[in-house]
Amino acid sequence: LQELSVEFRQKQRKYLADVQAQKGIVDDSRFGILKEEDHADGGFGFTSQQQSLSVVDDLTQAVQSRDTEIAQIASSIEELGAIFKELAVLVIDQGTILDRIDYNMEAVVEHTKEGIQQLESAETHQKNSRPMKCIMCLLCTIAVLLLILILKHRHR
């Protein structure tokens, strides 16, 4: 697009140079300007030349205004390209952040699963050790009571 714009501007400048050269030369039939000698009555030739120069000036102004507009469009396109590049960088950064969040969420899920397994294991161990503690406590109590009974019967 830029290459086409540059090529178009070069052709415009060449055309503008031709128009500028036309202003100085009265004998160029490409733009419809005739010499004063070509007219039978000299008054019309001068008026026609003035009108032709006026048309050339108008065309020159139109070409220059189009050239400035095209330059503005080209600069706007360049700015737009820069904005899209910045936007692409932001999208990449946000994608990276989303990947990190996703990774952290997966890690949280895994750690939570491991924690649940450990809690279940601790619960089963705790449930299994309670009866054992009760049995041990009862055995100790029975042993102490038997010892007291044996000692009581020996003294008599």
C-alpha positions in Angstrom: 0.0 0.0 0.0 2.8 2.4 0.8 4.6 1.5 -2.4 1.5 2.3 -4.4 1.1 5.5 -2.5 4.7 6.5 -3.2 4.3 5.6 -6.8 1.0 7.6 -7.1 2.7 10.7 -5.4 5.6 10.5 -7.8 3.2 10.4 -10.8 1.3 13.3 -9.3 4.5 15.3 -8.9 5.5 14.6 -12.5 2.0 15.7 -13.6 2.3 18.8 -11.5 5.7 19.6 -13.0 4.2 19.2 -16.4 1.4 21.6 -15.4 4.0 24.1 -14.0 5.9 23.8 -17.3 2.7 24.3 -19.2 2.1 27.7 -17.4 5.4 29.0 -18.9 4.8 27.5 -22.4 1.8 28.8 -24.3 2.2 26.3 -27.2 1.2 23.0 -25.6 -2.0 21.4 -27.0 -2.1 18.6 -24.4 -3.9 20.9 -21.9 -6.1 22.6 -24.5 -4.1 25.9 -24.5 -3.7 27.5 -27.9 -1.3 30.3 -29.0 -2.7 33.7 -29.5 -1.7 33.6 -33.2 -4.0 30.6 -33.8 -7.1 32.7 -33.2 -8.4 34.9 -35.9 -9.5 37.5 -33.5 -6.7 38.2 -31.0 -9.0 39.1 -28.0 -10.4 35.6 -27.6 -7.0 34.0 -27.6 -5.9 35.9 -24.5 -9.1 35.2 -22.7 -8.9 31.5 -23.6 -5.3 31.5 -22.3 -6.4 33.1 -19.0 -9.2 30.5 -18.7 -6.8 27.7 -19.4 -4.3 29.0 -16.9 -7.1 29.3 -14.4 -8.1 25.7 -15.1 -4.4 24.7 -14.7 -4.2 26.5 -11.4 -7.4 24.8 -10.2 -6.0 21.4 -11.2 -2.7 22.2 -9.5 -4.5 23.1 -6.3 -6.6 19.9 -6.5 -3.5 17.8 -7.1 -1.8 19.4 -4.2 -4.8 19.0 -1.9 -5.0 15.3 -2.9 -1.3 14.9 -2.3 -1.6 16.2 1.2 -4.7 14.1 1.8 -2.9 11.0 0.6 0.1 11.9 2.8 -2.3 12.2 5.8 -4.0 8.9 4.9 -0.5 7.2 4.7 0.5 8.7 8.1 -2.8 7.5 9.5 -2.3 4.0 8.2 1.2 4.0 9.7 -0.2 5.1 13.1 -2.9 2.4 12.7 -0.2 -0.2 12.1 1.7 1.0 15.2 -1.5 0.7 17.2 -2.1 -2.8 15.9 1.5 -3.8 16.8 1.0 -2.4 20.4 -2.3 -4.2 20.6 -0.6 -7.5 19.5 1.9 -7.0 22.3 -0.9 -6.4 24.8 -2.7 -9.5 23.6 0.4 -11.6 23.9 1.0 -10.3 27.4 -2.6 -11.0 28.4 -2.3 -14.5 26.9 0.8 -15.1 29.0 -1.0 -13.9 32.1 -4.0 -16.1 31.3 -1.6 -19.1 30.9 -0.1 -18.3 34.3 -3.6 -18.1 35.9 -4.6 -21.4 34.2 -1.4 -23.1 35.4 -2.0 -21.8 39.0 -5.6 -23.0 38.9 -4.4 -26.5 37.8 -1.8 -26.5 40.6 -4.5 -25.4 43.1 -6.8 -28.3 42.0 -3.9 -30.8 42.3 -2.9 -29.5 45.7 -6.5 -29.6 46.9 -6.9 -33.2 45.7 -3.7 -34.2 47.6 -4.9 -32.4 50.7 -8.3 -34.2 50.6 -6.4 -37.5 50.2 -4.2 -36.7 53.2 -7.2 -35.7 55.3 -9.0 -38.9 54.4 -5.9 -40.9 55.4 -5.6 -39.0 58.6 -9.2 -39.6 59.4 -8.9 -43.4 58.9 -5.7 -43.5 61.0 -7.5 -41.5 63.7 -10.5 -43.8 63.6 -8.3 -46.9 63.7 -6.2 -45.7 66.7 -9.2 -44.8 68.9 -10.3 -48.4 69.5 -6.7 -49.4 70.0 -6.3 -46.8 72.7 -9.4 -47.9 74.4 -8.3 -51.6 74.3 -4.9 -50.7 75.7 -6.4 -48.5 78.4 -8.8 -51.3 79.4 -6.0 -53.9 79.4 -3.9 -51.6 81.6 -6.9 -51.2 83.9 -7.5 -54.9 84.1 -3.8 -55.5 84.8 -3.8 -53.0 87.6 -7.0 -54.4 89.1 -5.6 -58.0 88.9 -2.4 -56.9 90.6 -4.5 -55.2 93.4 -6.6 -58.4 93.7 -3.5 -60.6 93.9 -1.9 -58.4 96.5 -5.1 -58.2 98.6 -5.5 -62.0 98.8 -1.8 -62.6 99.7 -2.1 -60.4 102.8 -4.9 -62.5 104.2 
